[in-house]
Structures are given as C-alpha cells and as structure tokens.
Amino acid sequence: MLRRDFIATLGAFTTISAFGQTVSGTEKLPPTIAQQLASYAHNLRYEDLDPATIEAVKGHLIDAIGCAVAAWEEKPVQITRQVALNDAPANLSRGATVIGTNKKTSIELATFTNSAAVRQLDLNDIYIGKEIGHPSDNIPACLAVAQAEHASGKDLVLAIALMYEINCRLLDTAQINMRGWDHTCFSPPAVALAAGKLMKLSQPQMVEAVNLSIIGHLGLNQTRIQDISNWKGIAAADVARNAVFATALARAGMTGPSPIFEGRAGFFKQVSGVFKLDTTNFGTAGKRFLIHDCSQKFYPAQGLTQTAIVAAIDVARQVGDLKKIKAVEIRTSEDGVDKSGKDPQKWKPETSETADHSLPYIVAKAMFDKDIGIHSYSLKAIRDPALLAFMQQITVVADPDLSAIYPKYYATTIVAILADGSQISKRVDDIPGFATRPMTRKDYDNKFSKYAKETLSAAQMNSLLDTVWSLDQHKGVETIFKPLIAQTKQARVVK
C-alpha cells in the first residue's frame, strides 16, 4: 500500500500528527512543509515575476558565472573539473557543460564542478537570515538541468528565482550552525524544487524530490570553523549535486522518507528545531521576492568582512606609514566576531580558506596592499612574516551599536591606535552590491570584467554579458556556455 493512501485507511483510529496534536482517523492532517513547498514551486509561473526580479536574476547569474570563470585555475576547482570530465559517460544524451570547456559530463557532475567554481573564491552573493547562506551556490544546478532539459531562457530565470526564494525563506527559519550544522542544509529543497520545475515534475513528485534531497545530504558546521579546508568551497556543490540526483530519482518514481521536516527523527528533531513556514507570503505576483535582499560581494572574502576591507584601506591611507601603528581594533557585530574573529587560527591562518574567513588577516592584508584580490590568499601571502607580526597587534570586538543594525547592515569600524597615542578610525556600514545599495547593470558588468579578465577575452566577456541580459529572449540556454571557453594567458586580449 502506498504511504499517501495509508492515512485514509485508518478509519476511527486516532493518531498523533507530526506537529504533536491528536487527530482522528477521519480528520485531514495539515500539509507538511514539503507539501507546502512543492505546491508553491509547482504553481509559480514566469508571469508571476516582476521586471525588477527578472533583472535581479540576470544580475546574479552574471555574477555567479564571473565567480566561476575567475576560479578556473584554483586547485580545488581543477580537482573537481578533472573528476567531472574523467567520469563523463562516453555517449551523453542529456549531459551538461563544464564551465570553461566545450565538454559535457553528467548533470550531477556538471552541477558539482560548476558550483565548486562559483563558491571557490568566496566572491559570490550572500543572504543573511537567521542563518547565513550563499544562494548563488545553487545557480549551477539550475544551469545544468536547464541545459539538459532544453529549457528556455525564461524557464531558467523562473527556476533561479524559485531557488532563491525557497533557499532564503529557509535561511530565515532557524540558526542551525549553533547546533553543529552547516547552512547548506537549507539548500537541498531549493535545488530539488528548481530542478523539479525545469524537469516539469508533478506536485507529488516534487514532494518526493524534497524528501529525497534532504534525507542523506546534510553537512556539519565543522566545515567552517577552526582549520578550514578545501571542503569549505565544495560543501555547497556536494549538496547541489545530491539534490539534482534526488530529483531525478523522484521523477523516476522513487519515494523518500516522510514527513521529512516534522517526523519523529526528521529535520526539526535532528537539525533545526520546530519552525513554521507560510508559503502564502512567498514571492509571487504582487509579492516581493527575497532575491532583492541578497547582497553581492565586491571582494573575495567572507561576507561580513566586506565593509572591513573598505574601512581598513581608508585608515591605512590616512595613516600613511603603517609602522606608526601600535594597535588595531576591529569593531564588528557579534556574528562578525563569531564567524571571522574568534578562533585562534584566524591570527595564524595556514590555508587560503582560513585566511578569507579571518578578519585579522583580511584587515591586515587590505592595509598592506590597499586592496583584496584573487591572489591575496597565496601561501606566500599568508606566510608573510611582516604581515603575521602586524596581525598580532589586532583585536576583534563586538560593538553593540553595530550588532543592533545587523543584519540589515554588515557594518565595521576600524580603529588604528598610533604610537603617539592618537587614533584614526573609519566606520563603513555598506558598500555597492549590498541589499541596501543594489548593483546596477554597470556595476555587474564592471565586477564581471574585473574578475573574469584573467580567464576570458574582452570579446568573450561582452558576448556573455549580452547573452545573459537578454536571456528571456532566448529559446535555449546553450548560448550561455559558448563564450565561456577558458583562454590561455597568451590568447587573451583584454583592453
């Protein structure tokens, strides 16, 4: 007997629902969260997207692709790309392209390596709810499935908007990192439902896609604390890969454990605690989509450090000779301290992944170089004796005023105490790209060009930008990949 029919056979018996209330055998249980999410995803239409949301989706897609091509030569990305292409089936009928190449692999492995590339430099977007996440980690899943399903540009825009909405709404529900879980635990339903939308799954199939995507694919928060490894940039890719696979299983008829959120050993019990989700408030026609509350990074560094970089550069320029500095105080929110200024490893990073999550390192490097870029985290840079010595003068403290305006503003104050006792300080509340100061088309184009120019020619960059800004006019998505063949340094001509 199918599970979905079981309740109807209970007759006069009573049972305990997932929410704990007693119901009779003839009383209908409330819809589960998986059912609510599936209903929302199944019913959302392209026509429900307003022009500003469509524009935002295009901007975030450009930004994600820019992050991916900029990370082309990074070792973890090379590893995932090698695995993806080595394991590519010989005869692919429905594969997806590995960004930077003209080669295809399975949908799951294309999702995996492309997502790893988007995330690698810590340059992609950020959303701060009760948990912090990076929704564009999941854009490659939408791209891969859209390509394999021969979806239109409009289909892809809708899937990305849907993915963002579900991911951000779930990030708003609970802070799970304090319970030992990684923020990527909120990604599987978002990826599964976006993929399911592109695969044109029925609503019951979408429910099973959610169930299957969650059950075996949850990450530990050890990914982002103490000594941070390559896995920091791969965790989201692994989740997205598994969610795409789970959706394919659901399409084929596989069922998953239910109720996945409310069950006695489900997501509430094991991961998040109980929360409620009202999908009637989700983005749709006449209702605002949460993609507009996502911020774009301008520097390759942890999101809460972005304002610290700008403030540190300003203070360094005011000071002039950094040898005049006796101490530096970084004032941030409580969350900023917890994420980037608490572990001892932040004062002596051994890996690039630890360095780009270290307020002391990022501030010191920004003061030394007057910038933070792709090459700021090389082994030579993080082992610089002068920089390490300077970092020992840095303290990180929680500022109640900055905590009070967080998460609307990820504000930072940098205070340099000079040898003569005087102080120079700078407070920065936001920068262009934050939700409070959204990027324009020109901003997106400039950021894309700044970071993609090491991998693509000027002609390729212009072609990609033209393609994505007109995406809703395209019958397919193959045109996105054509300008993205990585060039050798000798072949690139960037003016």
Buried (B, 14 or more C-beta within 10 A) or exposed (E): EEEEEEBEEBEEEEEEBBBEEEBEEEEEBEBBBBBBBBBBBBEBEBEBBBEEBBBBBBBBBBBBBBBBBBBBEBEBBBBBBEBBBEEBEEEBEEBBBBBBBEBBBBBBBBBBBBBBBBBBBBBBBBBBBBBBBBBBBBBBBBBBBBBBBEBBBBBBBBBBBBBBBBBBBBBBBBBBBEEEBBBBBBBBBBBBBBBBBBBEBEBBBBBBBBBBBBBEBBBBBBBBBEEBBBBBBBBBBBBBBBBBBBBBBBBEEBBBBBBBBBBEEBBBEEBBEBBEBEBEEBBBEEEBBBBBBBBBBBBBBBBBBBBBBBBBBBBBEEBEEBEEBEBBBBBBBBBBBBBBBBBEBBBBBEBBBBBBBBBBBBBBBBBBBEEBBBEBBEEEBBEBEEBBEBBEBBBBBBBEEBBEBBBBBBBBBBBBBBEEEEEBBBBBBBBBBBBBBBBEEEBBBBBBBBBBBBBBBBEBBBBBBEBBBEBBEBEBBEBBBEBBBBBEEEEBEBE
